[in-house]
Amino acid sequence: MSKESISTKHTGGMSFETQLGKHKVIIDADPEFGGDDIGPKPKPLVLNALTGCTGMDVVSLLNKMRVEFKDFEIKVDADMTEEHPKYYNKIHLTYIIKANEADRAKVEKAVNYSQERYCGVSFMLSKAAELSYEIDMKPLM
């Protein structure tokens, strides 16, 4: 079993800084909540982790299957609860990709494998939220 450790440091106001390897991440709150808006809020970063995780899976799988594609994008629509603790209780992903129609089954397989087998972020979030997805495939030209 592997272990990961990070440390997040308060940098004033409502902002915090984390060093993730060679990358610095700053999170902050909106001014209405005492922040200076110098970085993203924490919860949207969770959605970013989700799209990054599943996106990397899909690209890796499509490359292994030798599927030609371009303009790959993942959009997220997330519903947040009204009461505290506020969290995303419904998350819907739309995979938008240009590929040949002949490769539709491979694209679907890659997305399904990511969601059902490989993406650890999807797995974790599915324990707290209703997670759904769809594929919007456009012709490759």
N, CA, C and O atoms as a MOPAC input file, in Angstrom:
PM7 MOZYME 1SCF
protein

 N      0.85500 1    -1.17500 1     0.00000 1
 C      0.00000 1     0.00000 1     0.00000 1
 C      0.89600 1     1.23200 1     0.00000 1
 O      1.85200 1     1.31200 1     0.77100 1
 N      0.58700 1     2.18200 1    -0.86000 1
 C      1.37700 1     3.41500 1    -0.89200 1
 C      0.72000 1     4.47000 1    -0.02200 1
 O     -0.46500 1     4.39300 1     0.30500 1
 N      1.51500 1     5.44600 1     0.33900 1
 C      1.03300 1     6.50600 1     1.21600 1
 C      1.41600 1     7.84300 1     0.59900 1
 O      2.47400 1     7.97300 1    -0.01600 1
 N      0.56300 1     8.81600 1     0.76300 1
 C      0.84700 1    10.15800 1     0.28000 1
 C      0.62700 1    11.12700 1     1.41900 1
 O     -0.35200 1    11.02200 1     2.15800 1
 N      1.54100 1    12.07100 1     1.55800 1
 C      1.43200 1    13.08700 1     2.60100 1
 C      1.66600 1    14.45300 1     1.98400 1
 O      2.56000 1    14.62600 1     1.15700 1
 N      0.86400 1    15.41500 1     2.38800 1
 C      1.06500 1    16.80300 1     1.97800 1
 C      0.86100 1    17.67400 1     3.20300 1
 O      0.31500 1    17.23100 1     4.21300 1
 N      1.29900 1    18.90100 1     3.10200 1
 C      1.10200 1    19.87700 1     4.16500 1
 C      0.58200 1    21.16000 1     3.52400 1
 O      1.08400 1    21.59800 1     2.48900 1
 N     -0.40800 1    21.74100 1     4.13900 1
 C     -1.00600 1    22.97000 1     3.63900 1
 C     -0.81000 1    24.06100 1     4.68900 1
 O     -1.13500 1    23.87600 1     5.86200 1
 N     -0.27700 1    25.19600 1     4.25200 1
 C      0.08800 1    26.27200 1     5.16400 1
 C     -0.82200 1    27.48400 1     4.98400 1
 O     -1.07000 1    27.92500 1     3.86200 1
 N     -1.30800 1    28.01100 1     6.08500 1
 C     -2.10400 1    29.23900 1     6.07700 1
 C     -1.19400 1    30.39300 1     5.69500 1
 O     -0.12000 1    30.56000 1     6.27200 1
 N     -1.62600 1    31.20100 1     4.71100 1
 C     -0.79000 1    32.30800 1     4.24000 1
 C     -1.42500 1    33.66900 1     4.49200 1
 O     -0.95500 1    34.68100 1     3.97000 1
 N     -2.48600 1    33.70000 1     5.28800 1
 C     -3.15300 1    34.95700 1     5.61500 1
 C     -4.57600 1    34.97400 1     5.11600 1
 O     -4.92000 1    34.28900 1     4.15200 1
 N     -5.39300 1    35.75200 1     5.77000 1
 C     -6.80600 1    35.82000 1     5.37800 1
 C     -7.42700 1    34.43600 1     5.39200 1
 O     -7.39200 1    33.73600 1     6.40400 1
 N     -7.99400 1    34.05200 1     4.26300 1
 C     -8.57900 1    32.71400 1     4.12600 1
 C     -7.77900 1    31.84900 1     3.14900 1
 O     -8.23900 1    30.78100 1     2.74300 1
 N     -6.58500 1    32.30800 1     2.77300 1
 C     -5.81700 1    31.57300 1     1.77000 1
 C     -4.84600 1    30.58200 1     2.39900 1
 O     -4.34300 1    30.77500 1     3.50600 1
 N     -4.60500 1    29.50900 1     1.64200 1
 C     -3.69300 1    28.44700 1     2.03800 1
 C     -2.85900 1    28.06900 1     0.83300 1
 O     -3.29100 1    28.20500 1    -0.31100 1
 N     -1.64000 1    27.58600 1     1.11200 1
 C     -0.73400 1    27.18600 1     0.04300 1
 C     -0.26100 1    25.76300 1     0.30600 1
 O      0.11000 1    25.40800 1     1.42500 1
 N     -0.28300 1    24.96300 1    -0.74600 1
 C      0.19600 1    23.58800 1    -0.67100 1
 C      1.25500 1    23.39000 1    -1.73800 1
 O      1.08400 1    23.82200 1    -2.87800 1
 N      2.34000 1    22.74500 1    -1.37400 1
 C      3.36800 1    22.37100 1    -2.34000 1
 C      3.10900 1    20.91500 1    -2.70700 1
 O      3.23100 1    20.02200 1    -1.86900 1
 N      2.74900 1    20.68300 1    -3.97700 1
 C      2.50400 1    19.32500 1    -4.47000 1
 C      3.62700 1    18.98700 1    -5.44700 1
 O      3.55300 1    19.32100 1    -6.62900 1
 N      4.65600 1    18.32900 1    -4.95000 1
 C      5.81300 1    18.06900 1    -5.78800 1
 C      6.45700 1    19.38100 1    -6.17300 1
 O      6.84500 1    20.15800 1    -5.30100 1
 N      6.57800 1    19.64100 1    -7.46600 1
 C      7.16600 1    20.88600 1    -7.96100 1
 C      6.13200 1    21.98800 1    -8.16200 1
 O      6.46000 1    23.06800 1    -8.65400 1
 N      4.89400 1    21.72100 1    -7.78400 1
 C      3.80500 1    22.65200 1    -8.08200 1
 C      3.21500 1    23.24300 1    -6.80400 1
 O      2.96800 1    22.53900 1    -5.82500 1
 N      3.00000 1    24.53900 1    -6.84200 1
 C      2.39700 1    25.25000 1    -5.72900 1
 C      0.91500 1    25.47000 1    -6.04900 1
 O      0.56700 1    25.93400 1    -7.13500 1
 N      0.05900 1    25.13300 1    -5.10000 1
 C     -1.38000 1    25.34600 1    -5.26400 1
 C     -1.84600 1    26.27500 1    -4.15600 1
 O     -1.60000 1    26.03500 1    -2.97400 1
 N     -2.51800 1    27.33200 1    -4.56200 1
 C     -3.07100 1    28.29000 1    -3.59800 1
 C     -4.59000 1    28.19100 1    -3.65900 1
 O     -5.17800 1    28.24300 1    -4.74000 1
 N     -5.21200 1    28.05100 1    -2.51900 1
 C     -6.67100 1    28.05700 1    -2.44800 1
 C     -7.09300 1    29.25700 1    -1.60400 1
 O     -6.36100 1    29.70400 1    -0.72100 1
 N     -8.26700 1    29.75700 1    -1.89100 1
 C     -8.75700 1    30.93400 1    -1.17400 1
 C    -10.28200 1    30.93600 1    -1.22400 1
 O    -10.90100 1    30.11700 1    -1.90500 1
 N    -10.85500 1    31.85000 1    -0.50700 1
 C    -12.30400 1    32.03100 1    -0.48300 1
 C    -12.66500 1    33.30200 1    -1.24500 1
 O    -11.81400 1    34.15500 1    -1.49600 1
 N    -13.92600 1    33.41300 1    -1.60300 1
 C    -14.42500 1    34.63500 1    -2.21000 1
 C    -14.38900 1    35.76800 1    -1.17500 1
 O    -14.45600 1    35.51100 1     0.02700 1
 N    -14.28300 1    37.02700 1    -1.64200 1
 C    -14.25500 1    38.16500 1    -0.71300 1
 C    -15.44500 1    38.20500 1     0.24700 1
 O    -15.30500 1    38.64200 1     1.38900 1
 N    -16.60900 1    37.75400 1    -0.20800 1
 C    -17.77800 1    37.77800 1     0.67500 1
 C    -17.63600 1    36.84600 1     1.87500 1
 O    -18.39000 1    36.95100 1     2.84200 1
 N    -16.66400 1    35.93100 1     1.80800 1
 C    -16.40900 1    35.00500 1     2.91800 1
 C    -15.04600 1    35.26400 1     3.55900 1
 O    -14.50500 1    34.39700 1     4.24500 1
 N    -14.49300 1    36.46000 1     3.33400 1
 C    -13.24600 1    36.84900 1     3.97700 1
 C    -11.98600 1    36.56000 1     3.17900 1
 O    -10.88100 1    36.79300 1     3.66800 1
 N    -12.13200 1    36.06400 1     1.97400 1
 C    -10.96000 1    35.76100 1     1.14600 1
 C    -10.59900 1    36.90500 1     0.22600 1
 O    -11.27700 1    37.93200 1     0.18300 1
 N     -9.52100 1    36.70900 1    -0.50900 1
 C     -9.05800 1    37.69000 1    -1.49000 1
 C     -9.17300 1    37.15500 1    -2.91400 1
 O     -8.74500 1    37.81800 1    -3.85900 1
 N     -9.74000 1    35.97400 1    -3.07400 1
 C     -9.93000 1    35.34800 1    -4.38900 1
 C     -8.60700 1    35.24100 1    -5.16600 1
 O     -8.56700 1    35.50600 1    -6.36800 1
 N     -7.52000 1    34.84900 1    -4.46700 1
 C     -6.22500 1    34.70100 1    -5.14300 1
 C     -5.97800 1    33.27100 1    -5.62500 1
 O     -4.92200 1    32.96600 1    -6.17900 1
 N     -6.95300 1    32.41200 1    -5.41100 1
 C     -6.86700 1    31.03400 1    -5.87300 1
 C     -8.24700 1    30.42700 1    -5.89500 1
 O     -9.20100 1    31.02300 1    -5.39600 1
 N     -8.36300 1    29.24200 1    -6.47000 1
 C     -9.67900 1    28.60000 1    -6.51100 1
 C    -10.14200 1    28.17000 1    -5.12400 1
 O     -9.34800 1    28.03300 1    -4.19300 1
 N    -11.45100 1    27.96200 1    -5.01500 1
 C    -12.03100 1    27.43900 1    -3.78700 1
 C    -11.78100 1    25.92100 1    -3.75400 1
 O    -11.59500 1    25.31200 1    -4.80700 1
 N    -11.77300 1    25.31600 1    -2.58500 1
 C    -11.43300 1    23.89400 1    -2.48300 1
 C    -12.37500 1    22.93800 1    -3.21400 1
 O    -11.90600 1    22.02000 1    -3.88700 1
 N    -13.67600 1    23.12800 1    -3.10100 1
 C    -14.59700 1    22.13600 1    -3.68800 1
 C    -14.49400 1    22.04400 1    -5.20600 1
 O    -14.50800 1    20.92900 1    -5.72700 1
 N    -14.39300 1    23.14700 1    -5.94800 1
 C    -14.20300 1    22.99900 1    -7.39400 1
 C    -12.91200 1    22.24700 1    -7.76100 1
 O    -12.83800 1    21.61400 1    -8.81400 1
 N    -11.90300 1    22.32000 1    -6.88900 1
 C    -10.67900 1    21.56500 1    -7.15500 1
 C    -10.93800 1    20.05900 1    -7.10800 1
 O    -10.25800 1    19.28700 1    -7.78300 1
 N    -11.91900 1    19.64900 1    -6.31100 1
 C    -12.29300 1    18.23300 1    -6.28000 1
 C    -12.83700 1    17.82000 1    -7.65400 1
 O    -12.52300 1    16.74100 1    -8.15600 1
 N    -13.65400 1    18.69100 1    -8.24900 1
 C    -14.17700 1    18.40100 1    -9.59000 1
 C    -13.05100 1    18.39200 1   -10.61800 1
 O    -13.06500 1    17.59300 1   -11.55400 1
 N    -12.08000 1    19.27900 1   -10.44200 1
 C    -10.91800 1    19.30600 1   -11.32600 1
 C    -10.10700 1    18.02000 1   -11.19100 1
 O     -9.62300 1    17.48800 1   -12.19000 1
 N     -9.95700 1    17.52000 1    -9.97900 1
 C     -9.25900 1    16.25100 1    -9.76700 1
 C    -10.00200 1    15.11900 1   -10.47300 1
 O     -9.38400 1    14.22400 1   -11.05000 1
 N    -11.32600 1    15.16700 1   -10.42100 1
 C    -12.13500 1    14.14600 1   -11.09600 1
 C    -11.92100 1    14.17200 1   -12.60200 1
 O    -11.66700 1    13.13000 1   -13.20800 1
 N    -12.02000 1    15.35300 1   -13.21700 1
 C    -11.86500 1    15.42100 1   -14.66900 1
 C    -10.43600 1    15.09100 1   -15.09200 1
 O    -10.22300 1    14.47200 1   -16.13500 1
 N     -9.46800 1    15.49900 1   -14.29400 1
 C     -8.08400 1    15.16400 1   -14.61800 1
 C     -7.82000 1    13.67600 1   -14.53700 1
 O     -7.16500 1    13.10700 1   -15.40900 1
 N     -8.32500 1    13.04700 1   -13.49800 1
 C     -8.12500 1    11.61100 1   -13.29300 1
 C     -8.75800 1    10.79500 1   -14.41700 1
 O     -8.09400 1     9.96600 1   -15.03900 1
 N    -10.01800 1    11.02900 1   -14.67000 1
 C    -10.70400 1    10.25100 1   -15.70200 1
 C    -10.19600 1    10.61400 1   -17.09200 1
 O    -10.11000 1     9.75200 1   -17.96700 1
 N     -9.86000 1    11.87900 1   -17.29700 1
 C     -9.32700 1    12.28900 1   -18.59600 1
 C     -8.02400 1    11.59600 1   -18.92300 1
 O     -7.82400 1    11.15100 1   -20.05300 1
 N     -7.13400 1    11.49900 1   -17.94900 1
 C     -5.86200 1    10.81200 1   -18.16800 1
 C     -6.07700 1     9.33000 1   -18.47100 1
 O     -5.39500 1     8.75500 1   -19.32000 1
 N     -7.03500 1     8.71800 1   -17.76500 1
 C     -7.36700 1     7.31300 1   -18.05500 1
 C     -7.80900 1     7.15200 1   -19.49800 1
 O     -7.30400 1     6.29300 1   -20.22000 1
 N     -8.76300 1     7.98900 1   -19.91400 1
 C     -9.33900 1     7.86700 1   -21.25700 1
 C     -8.26800 1     8.07900 1   -22.31900 1
 O     -8.20500 1     7.31600 1   -23.28200 1
 N     -7.43400 1     9.08700 1   -22.16700 1
 C     -6.36600 1     9.33000 1   -23.14800 1
 C     -5.42400 1     8.13000 1   -23.21600 1
 O     -5.06700 1     7.67800 1   -24.30400 1
 N     -5.02700 1     7.62200 1   -22.06800 1
 C     -4.12500 1     6.46800 1   -22.04000 1
 C     -4.74400 1     5.25900 1   -22.73600 1
 O     -4.09000 1     4.58500 1   -23.53300 1
 N     -6.00300 1     4.99600 1   -22.42600 1
 C     -6.68400 1     3.84000 1   -23.02700 1
 C     -6.88200 1     4.01300 1   -24.53100 1
 O     -6.67100 1     3.07300 1   -25.29700 1
 N     -7.28500 1     5.20800 1   -24.95300 1
 C     -7.47200 1     5.43700 1   -26.39100 1
 C     -6.14100 1     5.31700 1   -27.14000 1
 O     -6.10000 1     4.78600 1   -28.25000 1
 N     -5.06500 1     5.80500 1   -26.54000 1
 C     -3.75600 1     5.66600 1   -27.17500 1
 C     -3.37000 1     4.18900 1   -27.30400 1
 O     -2.85200 1     3.77000 1   -28.33900 1
 N     -3.62200 1     3.40300 1   -26.25400 1
 C     -3.31700 1     1.96600 1   -26.31000 1
 C     -4.15800 1     1.26100 1   -27.36300 1
 O     -3.69800 1     0.30900 1   -27.99400 1
 N     -5.40300 1     1.73100 1   -27.55700 1
 C     -6.29100 1     1.13600 1   -28.55900 1
 C     -6.05300 1     1.72000 1   -29.95500 1
 O     -6.70600 1     1.32600 1   -30.92100 1
 N     -5.11000 1     2.66300 1   -30.04800 1
 C     -4.75000 1     3.32000 1   -31.30800 1
 C     -5.94300 1     4.02600 1   -31.95800 1
 O     -6.17100 1     3.94200 1   -33.16500 1
 N     -6.69100 1     4.72300 1   -31.10200 1
 C     -7.83300 1     5.49400 1   -31.57900 1
 C     -7.37200 1     6.92400 1   -31.85100 1
 O     -6.80100 1     7.57800 1   -30.97900 1
 N     -7.62600 1     7.39700 1   -33.06100 1
 C     -7.32000 1     8.78700 1   -33.39600 1
 C     -8.43900 1     9.65900 1   -32.85200 1
 O     -9.61700 1     9.38900 1   -33.08700 1
 N     -8.06500 1    10.71100 1   -32.12000 1
 C     -9.05500 1    11.62200 1   -31.55300 1
 C     -8.43800 1    12.99400 1   -31.41400 1
 O     -7.21900 1    13.15000 1   -31.48400 1
 N     -9.29300 1    13.99600 1   -31.21600 1
 C     -8.82500 1    15.34900 1   -30.91800 1
 C     -9.94000 1    16.11300 1   -30.21500 1
 O    -11.06800 1    15.63700 1   -30.08800 1
 N     -9.59000 1    17.30200 1   -29.76600 1
 C    -10.54600 1    18.19800 1   -29.08600 1
 C    -11.30900 1    17.48700 1   -27.96900 1
 O    -12.53100 1    17.60400 1   -27.87000 1
 N    -10.58300 1    16.75400 1   -27.13600 1
 C    -11.18000 1    16.03100 1   -26.02100 1
 C    -11.37800 1    16.99100 1   -24.84800 1
 O    -10.45100 1    17.69200 1   -24.44000 1
 N    -12.59000 1    17.01100 1   -24.31700 1
 C    -12.95300 1    17.90300 1   -23.21900 1
 C    -13.92600 1    17.17800 1   -22.30500 1
 O    -14.73600 1    16.37300 1   -22.76500 1
 N    -13.84900 1    17.45900 1   -21.03000 1
 C    -14.79500 1    16.88300 1   -20.06900 1
 C    -15.45600 1    18.03300 1   -19.33000 1
 O    -14.78000 1    18.85600 1   -18.71100 1
 N    -16.77400 1    18.08700 1   -19.39600 1
 C    -17.53900 1    19.11000 1   -18.67200 1
 C    -18.20800 1    18.45200 1   -17.47400 1
 O    -18.60000 1    17.28600 1   -17.51800 1
 N    -18.32800 1    19.22400 1   -16.41100 1
 C    -18.94700 1    18.71600 1   -15.18700 1
 C    -20.09000 1    19.62700 1   -14.78500 1
 O    -19.95600 1    20.85100 1   -14.78300 1
 N    -21.20800 1    19.02100 1   -14.44800 1
 C    -22.31900 1    19.72100 1   -13.81600 1
 C    -22.51200 1    19.05500 1   -12.46100 1
 O    -22.74500 1    17.84900 1   -12.37900 1
 N    -22.41400 1    19.85000 1   -11.40000 1
 C    -22.50900 1    19.29100 1   -10.05000 1
 C    -23.54400 1    20.05800 1    -9.24300 1
 O    -23.58000 1    21.28900 1    -9.26100 1
 N    -24.37600 1    19.31900 1    -8.54200 1
 C    -25.36900 1    19.90500 1    -7.64300 1
 C    -24.84900 1    19.82900 1    -6.21700 1
 O    -24.35400 1    18.79200 1    -5.77700 1
 N    -24.96800 1    20.94500 1    -5.50100 1
 C    -24.50500 1    20.99700 1    -4.12400 1
 C    -25.70100 1    21.04000 1    -3.18200 1
 O    -26.73100 1    21.64000 1    -3.48500 1
 N    -25.54200 1    20.40100 1    -2.05200 1
 C    -26.60300 1    20.41600 1    -1.04900 1
 C    -26.74900 1    21.82100 1    -0.47800 1
 O    -25.82400 1    22.62800 1    -0.56700 1
 N    -27.89800 1    22.11300 1     0.10400 1
 C    -28.17700 1    23.43600 1     0.66300 1
 C    -27.71600 1    23.56700 1     2.10600 1
 O    -27.36100 1    24.65800 1     2.55200 1
 N    -27.72000 1    22.44800 1     2.83900 1
 C    -27.39800 1    22.49400 1     4.26500 1
 C    -25.97000 1    22.02100 1     4.52000 1
 O    -25.39500 1    21.27400 1     3.72800 1
 N    -25.41900 1    22.46600 1     5.63000 1
 C    -24.05000 1    22.10700 1     6.01400 1
 C    -24.01600 1    20.68100 1     6.55200 1
 O    -24.95100 1    20.27100 1     7.24000 1
 N    -22.99600 1    19.93400 1     6.26900 1
 C    -21.88800 1    20.31600 1     5.40900 1
 C    -22.33100 1    20.29800 1     3.94100 1
 O    -22.92800 1    19.32600 1     3.48100 1
 N    -22.04000 1    21.35900 1     3.22500 1
 C    -22.41900 1    21.44100 1     1.81600 1
 C    -21.44300 1    20.59500 1     1.00000 1
 O    -20.22500 1    20.72000 1     1.12000 1
 N    -22.01600 1    19.74000 1     0.17700 1
 C    -21.18600 1    18.86600 1    -0.65200 1
 C    -21.91200 1    18.58900 1    -1.95700 1
 O    -23.11600 1    18.81700 1    -2.07300 1
 N    -21.16900 1    18.09600 1    -2.93200 1
 C    -21.76800 1    17.72300 1    -4.21100 1
 C    -22.49100 1    16.39100 1    -4.02600 1
 O    -21.87300 1    15.38100 1    -3.68900 1
 N    -23.79500 1    16.39900 1    -4.24700 1
 C    -24.54400 1    15.14500 1    -4.11700 1
 C    -24.90500 1    14.53900 1    -5.47200 1
 O    -25.30000 1    13.37500 1    -5.54100 1
 N    -24.77600 1    15.30500 1    -6.53300 1
 C    -24.98700 1    14.80100 1    -7.89500 1
 C    -23.90100 1    15.40000 1    -8.77900 1
 O    -23.68900 1    16.61200 1    -8.79400 1
 N    -23.22100 1    14.53100 1    -9.51000 1
 C    -22.16100 1    14.96600 1   -10.41600 1
 C    -22.37900 1    14.27500 1   -11.75400 1
 O    -22.47500 1    13.05000 1   -11.82800 1
 N    -22.45400 1    15.07900 1   -12.81000 1
 C    -22.63800 1    14.52900 1   -14.15000 1
 C    -21.48400 1    14.98500 1   -15.03900 1
 O    -21.20300 1    16.17800 1   -15.15400 1
 N    -20.82700 1    14.01600 1   -15.66100 1
 C    -19.71000 1    14.28600 1   -16.56800 1
 C    -20.17800 1    14.12200 1   -18.00500 1
 O    -20.91200 1    13.18600 1   -18.32500 1
 N    -19.75700 1    15.02200 1   -18.85700 1
 C    -19.99400 1    14.89400 1   -20.29200 1
 C    -18.63100 1    14.86300 1   -20.97300 1
 O    -17.87900 1    15.83700 1   -20.93300 1
 N    -18.32900 1    13.73400 1   -21.59600 1
 C    -17.08500 1    13.56300 1   -22.33600 1
 C    -17.36200 1    14.00600 1   -23.77000 1
 O    -18.16900 1    13.39700 1   -24.47200 1
 N    -16.69500 1    15.05600 1   -24.19300 1
 C    -16.87400 1    15.58500 1   -25.54800 1
 C    -15.58000 1    15.29000 1   -26.30300 1
 O    -14.49800 1    15.71700 1   -25.90100 1
 N    -15.71400 1    14.55500 1   -27.40100 1
 C    -14.51700 1    14.11400 1   -28.10700 1
 C    -14.79500 1    13.97400 1   -29.59500 1
 O    -15.87700 1    13.55200 1   -30.00200 1
 N    -13.81600 1    14.33000 1   -30.38900 1
 C    -13.89800 1    14.10700 1   -31.82800 1
 C    -13.13200 1    12.83200 1   -32.14900 1
 O    -11.94800 1    12.70500 1   -31.83800 1
 N    -13.83200 1    11.89000 1   -32.77800 1
 C    -13.23100 1    10.61500 1   -33.17200 1
 C    -14.05200 1    10.04200 1   -34.31800 1
 O    -15.17500 1    10.47800 1   -34.57300 1
 N    -13.48700 1     9.07800 1   -34.99200 1
 C    -14.20700 1     8.42900 1   -36.09100 1
 C    -15.35400 1     7.58800 1   -35.54200 1
 O    -15.21500 1     6.92500 1   -34.51400 1
 N    -16.47500 1     7.62300 1   -36.22900 1
 C    -17.64900 1     6.85000 1   -35.81200 1
 C    -17.30500 1     5.36800 1   -35.66700 1
 O    -17.84900 1     4.67800 1   -34.80500 1
 N    -16.40500 1     4.89100 1   -36.51200 1
 C    -15.99500 1     3.47800 1   -36.44900 1
 C    -15.33300 1     3.13800 1   -35.11200 1
 O    -15.25500 1     1.96700 1   -34.74300 1
 N    -14.85700 1     4.15200 1   -34.38300 1
 C    -14.19800 1     3.92700 1   -33.09000 1
 C    -15.11400 1     4.18200 1   -31.89800 1
 O    -14.65200 1     4.20100 1   -30.75700 1
 N    -16.40500 1     4.37800 1   -32.14900 1
 C    -17.34300 1     4.67900 1   -31.05100 1
 C    -17.27400 1     3.64200 1   -29.93100 1
 O    -17.23700 1     4.00900 1   -28.75600 1
 N    -17.25800 1     2.37500 1   -30.27100 1
 C    -17.23100 1     1.32500 1   -29.23600 1
 C    -15.95900 1     1.42000 1   -28.39200 1
 O    -15.99500 1     1.16700 1   -27.18700 1
 N    -14.85000 1     1.77800 1   -29.01000 1
 C    -13.59400 1     1.91300 1   -28.26500 1
 C    -13.63200 1     3.13100 1   -27.34400 1
 O    -13.15000 1     3.07100 1   -26.21300 1
 N    -14.19800 1     4.21700 1   -27.81900 1
 C    -14.33200 1     5.40800 1   -26.98400 1
 C    -15.22300 1     5.09200 1   -25.78000 1
 O    -14.89300 1     5.44900 1   -24.64900 1
 N    -16.34400 1     4.42700 1   -26.02700 1
 C    -17.24800 1     4.05100 1   -24.93600 1
 C    -16.55400 1     3.12200 1   -23.94600 1
 O    -16.72300 1     3.25600 1   -22.73400 1
 N    -15.77900 1     2.18700 1   -24.46500 1
 C    -15.05600 1     1.24800 1   -23.60000 1
 C    -14.05000 1     2.00000 1   -22.72400 1
 O    -13.95000 1     1.73300 1   -21.52700 1
 N    -13.31200 1     2.93300 1   -23.31500 1
 C    -12.32900 1     3.70200 1   -22.55200 1
 C    -12.99500 1     4.49600 1   -21.43100 1
 O    -12.51500 1     4.49300 1   -20.29800 1
 N    -14.08600 1     5.16600 1   -21.74000 1
 C    -14.79900 1     5.95700 1   -20.73100 1
 C    -15.36300 1     5.03800 1   -19.64900 1
 O    -15.22200 1     5.32200 1   -18.45900 1
 N    -15.99300 1     3.95300 1   -20.05100 1
 C    -16.56200 1     3.01600 1   -19.07700 1
 C    -15.47700 1     2.43100 1   -18.17000 1
 O    -15.66900 1     2.34500 1   -16.95700 1
 N    -14.34800 1     2.03100 1   -18.74300 1
 C    -13.24400 1     1.49300 1   -17.93700 1
 C    -12.75400 1     2.52900 1   -16.93300 1
 O    -12.49800 1     2.20400 1   -15.77300 1
 N    -12.62700 1     3.75900 1   -17.37300 1
 C    -12.17700 1     4.79900 1   -16.45800 1
 C    -13.14700 1     4.93000 1   -15.29400 1
 O    -12.72800 1     4.94400 1   -14.13600 1
 N    -14.41700 1     5.02500 1   -15.58600 1
 C    -15.41500 1     5.24700 1   -14.54600 1
 C    -15.63300 1     4.03400 1   -13.64900 1
 O    -15.87500 1     4.18500 1   -12.45100 1
 N    -15.55000 1     2.85700 1   -14.20500 1
 C    -15.91800 1     1.66300 1   -13.44900 1
 C    -14.72100 1     0.89500 1   -12.88400 1
 O    -14.88900 1     0.00800 1   -12.04700 1
 N    -13.51000 1     1.23700 1   -13.34300 1
 C    -12.38100 1     0.41000 1   -12.94800 1
 C    -11.12500 1     1.17300 1   -12.51000 1
 O    -10.46500 1     0.77000 1   -11.55200 1
 N    -10.78900 1     2.26300 1   -13.19800 1
 C     -9.48400 1     2.88000 1   -12.99800 1
 C     -9.45000 1     4.17700 1   -12.19900 1
 O     -8.53900 1     4.36900 1   -11.39400 1
 N    -10.40100 1     5.05800 1   -12.39200 1
 C    -10.31000 1     6.39300 1   -11.78700 1
 C    -10.65500 1     6.34700 1   -10.29200 1
 O    -11.81300 1     6.18600 1    -9.90700 1
 N     -9.62300 1     6.49200 1    -9.47200 1
 C     -9.81900 1     6.46600 1    -8.02700 1
 C    -10.63000 1     7.64200 1    -7.51700 1
 O    -11.33600 1     7.52100 1    -6.51600 1
 N    -10.53800 1     8.77500 1    -8.19000 1
 C    -11.31600 1     9.94300 1    -7.77000 1
 C    -12.80000 1     9.68400 1    -8.01400 1
 O    -13.63600 1    10.01800 1    -7.17500 1
 N    -13.12500 1     9.09400 1    -9.15300 1
 C    -14.52900 1     8.72100 1    -9.41900 1
 C    -15.03400 1     7.75200 1    -8.36000 1
 O    -16.15200 1     7.88500 1    -7.86100 1
 N    -14.20500 1     6.78500 1    -8.02600 1
 C    -14.58800 1     5.79200 1    -7.01700 1
 C    -14.88300 1     6.46900 1    -5.67800 1
 O    -15.90500 1     6.20000 1    -5.04700 1
 N    -13.97400 1     7.35100 1    -5.25500 1
 C    -14.18500 1     8.02200 1    -3.96400 1
 C    -15.43200 1     8.88700 1    -3.97800 1
 O    -16.23300 1     8.84300 1    -3.04400 1
 N    -15.60300 1     9.67300 1    -5.03400 1
 C    -16.75400 1    10.57100 1    -5.08900 1
 C    -18.07400 1     9.81800 1    -5.19600 1
 O    -19.10500 1    10.29200 1    -4.71700 1
 N    -18.04200 1     8.64900 1    -5.82300 1
 C    -19.28400 1     7.86900 1    -5.96500 1
 C    -19.81000 1     7.37100 1    -4.61900 1
 O    -20.96400 1     6.95500 1    -4.51900 1
 N    -18.97100 1     7.41100 1    -3.59000 1
 C    -19.40000 1     7.01400 1    -2.24500 1
 C    -20.22800 1     8.10900 1    -1.57300 1
 O    -20.97300 1     7.84200 1    -0.63000 1
 N    -20.09100 1     9.35700 1    -2.07000 1
 C    -20.79400 1    10.48400 1    -1.46500 1
 C    -21.81000 1    11.12900 1    -2.39500 1
 O    -22.66800 1    11.88900 1    -1.94600 1
 N    -21.71900 1    10.83100 1    -3.70000 1
 C    -22.57300 1    11.51800 1    -4.67100 1
 C    -23.06900 1    10.54100 1    -5.72700 1
 O    -22.46800 1     9.49700 1    -5.97900 1
 N    -24.18100 1    10.91800 1    -6.32800 1
 C    -24.68300 1    10.18600 1    -7.49700 1
 C    -23.83900 1    10.65000 1    -8.68300 1
 O    -23.88700 1    11.81700 1    -9.07200 1
 N    -23.07300 1     9.73500 1    -9.24500 1
 C    -22.14800 1    10.06400 1   -10.31800 1
 C    -22.67100 1     9.46400 1   -11.61600 1
 O    -22.92200 1     8.26100 1   -11.69400 1
 N    -22.83400 1    10.31100 1   -12.64000 1
 C    -23.30900 1     9.83300 1   -13.94000 1
 C    -22.44500 1    10.44800 1   -15.03700 1
 O    -21.71700 1    11.41500 1   -14.81200 1
 N    -22.54300 1     9.86200 1   -16.22900 1
 C    -21.74200 1    10.37400 1   -17.33500 1
 C    -22.37700 1    10.04200 1   -18.66900 1
 O    -23.20600 1     9.13900 1   -18.78000 1
 N    -21.96800 1    10.79500 1   -19.68100 1
 C    -22.40900 1    10.56300 1   -21.04700 1
 C    -21.26400 1    10.92000 1   -21.98500 1
 O    -20.32500 1    11.62300 1   -21.60900 1
 N    -21.36000 1    10.42400 1   -23.20900 1
 C    -20.35200 1    10.70000 1   -24.22400 1
 C    -21.01000 1    11.46200 1   -25.36000 1
 O    -22.02600 1    11.03500 1   -25.91000 1
 N    -20.42200 1    12.58200 1   -25.69800 1
 C    -20.87600 1    13.39000 1   -26.83600 1
 C    -19.76500 1    13.29700 1   -27.88200 1
 O    -18.78000 1    14.03300 1   -27.82800 1
 N    -19.94300 1    12.38100 1   -28.83200 1
 C    -18.91700 1    12.14800 1   -29.82700 1
 C    -19.22400 1    12.93200 1   -31.08900 1
 O    -20.32700 1    12.87000 1   -31.63100 1
 N    -18.22800 1    13.66500 1   -31.53900 1
 C    -18.34500 1    14.48900 1   -32.75600 1
 C    -17.50200 1    13.84300 1   -33.85200 1
 O    -16.54500 1    13.12700 1   -33.55600 1
 N    -17.85000 1    14.09100 1   -35.11700 1
 C    -17.05900 1    13.51700 1   -36.20900 1
 C    -15.64800 1    14.10600 1   -36.25300 1
 O    -15.45300 1    15.30600 1   -36.06300 1
 N    -14.69000 1    13.25000 1   -36.50400 1
 C    -13.30000 1    13.66600 1   -36.65700 1
 C    -13.11000 1    14.14000 1   -38.07600 1
 O    -13.37100 1    13.39300 1   -39.01900 1
 N    -12.66300 1    15.36300 1   -38.24500 1
 C    -12.46900 1    15.90000 1   -39.59100 1
 C    -11.07600 1    16.43400 1   -39.75500 1
 O    -10.72700 1    16.92800 1   -40.82800 1

